[in-house]
């Protein structure tokens, strides 16, 4: 039913969850509430793994999850330059180290082209 879970939340979302989990843990210790402690633990685990089952079921952040899935499939050490572009903003989302070397080569070539 479920595929391998991938990251479906942003770093900001995970940071907020971790902060709320710490706050709930402190409150749970003060009022001696096991239920609040359990909620804090779940928030902390989802913040650490950056995967939330509720997000998956409600299809929240699906585009972010899909992008991370495809990025994880790219071989980082592919000897060919690999670029991934965002279609809406036309920005480069990912480039492997060989693509970064290509950027340096193009910059050097363009510098000496005008000479």
C-alpha positions as CSV (number, residue, x, y, z in Angstrom):
1,X,0.0,0.0,0.0
2,X,2.7,2.5,0.9
3,X,5.9,3.1,-1.0
4,X,9.2,3.7,0.7
5,X,8.7,7.0,2.6
6,X,10.5,10.0,1.3
7,X,10.9,13.4,2.7
8,X,7.6,15.3,2.4
9,X,8.2,18.3,4.5
10,X,10.4,21.3,4.3
11,X,13.3,22.1,6.7
12,X,11.2,25.0,8.1
13,X,8.3,22.6,8.8
14,X,10.6,20.1,10.5
15,X,12.2,22.9,12.6
16,X,8.8,24.1,13.8
17,X,7.8,20.6,14.6
18,X,11.0,20.1,16.6
19,X,10.5,23.3,18.5
20,X,6.9,22.5,19.3
21,X,8.0,19.0,20.4
22,X,10.5,20.4,22.9
23,X,7.9,22.8,24.2
24,X,5.3,20.0,24.6
25,X,7.9,17.8,26.3
26,X,8.6,20.5,28.9
27,X,4.9,21.1,29.5
28,X,4.3,17.3,29.7
29,X,7.0,17.0,32.4
30,X,5.5,19.9,34.4
31,X,1.9,18.6,34.3
32,X,2.9,14.9,34.3
33,X,0.9,14.1,31.1
34,X,1.9,10.9,29.3
35,X,-0.4,11.8,26.4
36,X,1.3,15.2,25.8
37,X,4.6,13.4,26.0
38,X,3.5,10.9,23.4
39,X,2.4,13.7,21.0
40,X,5.8,15.4,21.6
41,X,7.5,12.2,20.7
42,X,5.5,11.7,17.5
43,X,6.3,15.3,16.5
44,X,10.0,14.8,17.2
45,X,10.2,11.6,15.2
46,X,8.4,13.2,12.2
47,X,10.6,16.3,12.4
48,X,13.8,14.1,12.4
49,X,12.6,11.8,9.6
50,X,11.0,14.7,7.7
51,X,8.1,12.4,6.8
52,X,4.5,12.8,8.0
53,X,2.0,10.1,7.3
54,X,-0.9,12.6,7.6
55,X,0.7,14.8,4.9
56,X,1.0,11.7,2.7
57,X,-2.7,10.7,3.2
58,X,-3.9,14.3,2.6
59,X,-1.5,14.7,-0.3
60,X,0.1,17.8,1.2
61,X,3.5,18.8,-0.1
62,X,3.2,16.2,-2.8
63,X,5.2,18.2,-5.3
64,X,8.0,18.6,-2.7
65,X,8.0,14.9,-2.0
66,X,8.1,14.1,-5.7
67,X,11.0,16.4,-6.4
68,X,13.0,14.8,-3.5
69,X,12.2,11.4,-4.9
70,X,13.6,12.2,-8.3
71,X,16.6,14.0,-6.9
72,X,17.4,10.9,-4.8
73,X,17.3,8.8,-8.0
74,X,20.0,10.9,-9.7
75,X,23.4,9.5,-9.5
76,X,25.5,12.2,-7.8
77,X,28.7,10.7,-9.2
78,X,27.5,10.4,-12.8
79,X,30.3,11.5,-15.1
80,X,27.9,13.4,-17.3
81,X,26.8,16.8,-16.2
82,X,23.3,16.5,-14.7
83,X,21.0,19.5,-14.3
84,X,17.4,19.6,-13.0
85,X,15.5,22.8,-13.7
86,X,12.3,24.1,-12.1
87,X,9.8,24.6,-14.9
88,X,8.0,27.6,-13.3
89,X,11.0,29.7,-12.1
90,X,13.6,28.4,-14.6
91,X,16.1,27.9,-11.7
92,X,18.5,25.1,-11.4
93,X,17.3,22.8,-8.6
94,X,20.2,20.3,-8.7
95,X,23.5,19.9,-10.5
96,X,26.1,17.2,-9.8
97,X,29.8,18.0,-9.3
98,X,30.5,17.4,-13.0
99,X,27.9,20.1,-13.9
100,X,29.6,22.5,-11.4
101,X,32.9,21.8,-13.2
102,X,31.2,22.6,-16.5
103,X,30.0,25.9,-15.1
104,X,33.6,26.8,-14.2
105,X,34.8,25.8,-17.7
106,X,32.1,27.9,-19.4
107,X,33.0,30.9,-17.2
108,X,36.7,30.6,-18.2
109,X,35.8,30.1,-21.9
110,X,33.6,33.2,-21.8
111,X,36.2,35.3,-20.1
112,X,38.8,34.5,-22.8
113,X,36.4,34.7,-25.7
114,X,36.3,38.5,-25.6
115,X,40.1,38.7,-25.7
